[in-house]
């Protein structure tokens, strides 16, 4: 399940939609949780509705509340959050991870590329063991078993750090993680956490 959380992102939502809908691995579902956008975002989403498995638009209490809603609707074995403005690294990203592969891990994590518009920065993922020193990889470059998300969820009381909290709790629960030395995603650096820092 690929889940996109969005609120008033008409300038960037189309590139996220195109990135997800052009993935060559087809055994996926696509879920969009919109926070009640009024800037034209919904009209852009509507153009792709036949390719979207589940879409809701309603007010929420923040990004992690919206992400938890997405988890509730997900029916896949794995979940990846690719929120508005973020994209997969290329059209084969999901295929490279899952096509004809048996996976015994709980989390798959890879590198990412941070797009600062005037330049990009390659961010190498670190093993979950190092999370005691800070965030080790971005959620856009991770696939987590759905049952872990359903068990732990995001703490919606945190405005910008609930992904860190979630992965820290995964670490405490001794989740098995598989690291990859290639990028999963290209992330938008104008997201919520960057604006609030």
C-alpha positions, 0 to 999 in steps of 0.5 A: 500500500502506498499512502499519500497524505496531502493538504493544499499542495496543488503545486506539487501533488501531480508529480507525486501522483505520476511517480506512484502511478507509473511504478512498474510493479503493479501489485499495489494499492494507492490511498490518498488522505486529504486534509480538506484542501481548497487550493485546487489539489482535489481537482488535480487528484480527481483527474487520476481518481480511476487509478486511486483505490481509496480517497478521502478528504476531510479535516484532520488534526495534523499530518500524523493523524492523517497518516494513521487514517491511511494505515486504517484503510491499507490492505497491503502487507507493506506500507510506504508513505509518499506524501505530497511533493515526494517521489519514488527514485525511479519507476522500478523502485517498488519492483526492485524491492518486491518482485519475486522476492521472499522477505523475512524482515519487518522494515526495508530502508534505503537512501534518499535524495533531498531536493533543495531546488538549487541543489540536491543532497544524497542522504545515506540511510543508517541502521536502526540501531543508531536511532538513539543518536537521531533519525536514521532514514526518512519514512519516504525511503522505507517500507514497513510491514502493515501489522507493525503500523497497525500495532504501533501507529503514529503518535499524533500528539507530536507535530513533526517527530512522530516518525522518529518516535515510531521507528524508535518504538520499532527499535525497542520492539526488536524489529528486523530491518533490511538496509539497501545501499540505493535511494528509494525516494526523492524528498521535498525539503519544503515539508512540514518538519522543515518549515517548523524547524 
